[in-house]
Amino acid sequence: YLYEHVSNYVKEKFGLNTAIITGTVDGRTTADLKKTDLNTVLTCFSPVSKDRDLFENMPKTDIDILIATDCISEGQNLQDCDYLVNYDIHWNPVRIIQRFGRIDRIGSKNKVIQLVNFWPNVTLDEYINLKSKVETRMKIVDMTATGDDNILSEEEKTDLEYRKAQLKKFQEEVVDIEDMSSGISIMDLGLNEFRLDLLEYVKRHPEIEKAPFGLDSVVPASEDAPPGVIFVLKNRSDSVNIDNQNRLHPFYMVYIADDGNVVCDHLSPKAMLDKMRFLCKGKSEPIPQVYKKFNKETKDGKDMSKFSDLLGKAIASIIEVKEESDIDSFLGGGQISFLSNDIKGLDDFELICFLVIR
């Protein structure tokens, strides 16, 4: 079908030659070749990588477009080519890697090569669920290999620590990943998108490196983000990182609501950063309706008793203190600040900054 609809069109309009190769019969081509066997067609398609000029009996006619089955997906040097189109997506992603490996090879003279994948139409994909299964399998391949093998996702960004954590999660959790209803994005599970945002921000605002600890900001609450505080802390010891569960150690983030309930704990950094991004991104100026309320509530920062109490509860949630009596709640009056060290566990943490949601 592809050969019939492509070959005559590109020959007449652009003067390009097309060939088709399958594993069962000799190919066909619009080029003037006496032989159309596999070796001849591939040599005319990729003459530099296959050293066509060294063979006197090899035709010197170029083939510009090659349509083929998986019979050419292994053991071929076709790096003259710079554009590969997959019209069928094999259920085994390694096959797709093998195909791309024919042109993504040492010795390529091309500055850029490109892979294009044609997925099934929506109706067919709903029936066979191919896209989800292949993307999921590719994700598994990527996590268990070198970290840069995913050729289905152009924005793939992975690292060894992330894959190690995910593999551990797969080992401990009983889940049939192939039965998931949608493909998994590495960006959904990892933190690379936030790293990229941070690098871009630091590039534009290098002064952030000299910012003092303890700074705060105030943002409006939303339906998914109730009034409360997000504390960003740094731990001074390894004792609180129970079972090495916190991938951000020594840094800890806890989102605690005004009523003392933990909205998002320190073991969910992706969910926490998603909330922080939602609350803060795009807001470059102070918001009067919320910071004025905060200033009034704290008497312009002189009375931080409520937030000291919430800080204690946040630290308690990290060090897994069971009884409220283990935490001094700082309910007294007067000028109380975060400089007080009466909270159990506070000596183990340094307050980097906090985000007040109002």
PyMOL commands that set and color helices and strands:
alter all, ss='L'
color gray80, all
select helices_A, chain A and resi 2-14+38-45+52-54+70-72+93-100+122-128+130-144+160-172+177-179+186-189+192-204+206-210+242-244+269-280+288-297+305-319+324-326+346-348
alter helices_A, ss='H'
color red, helices_A
select strands_A, chain A and resi 18-21+28-29+65-68+83-86+114-117+215-219+228-235+251-257+262-264+349-357
alter strands_A, ss='S'
color yellow, strands_A
deselect
rebuild
show_as cartoon
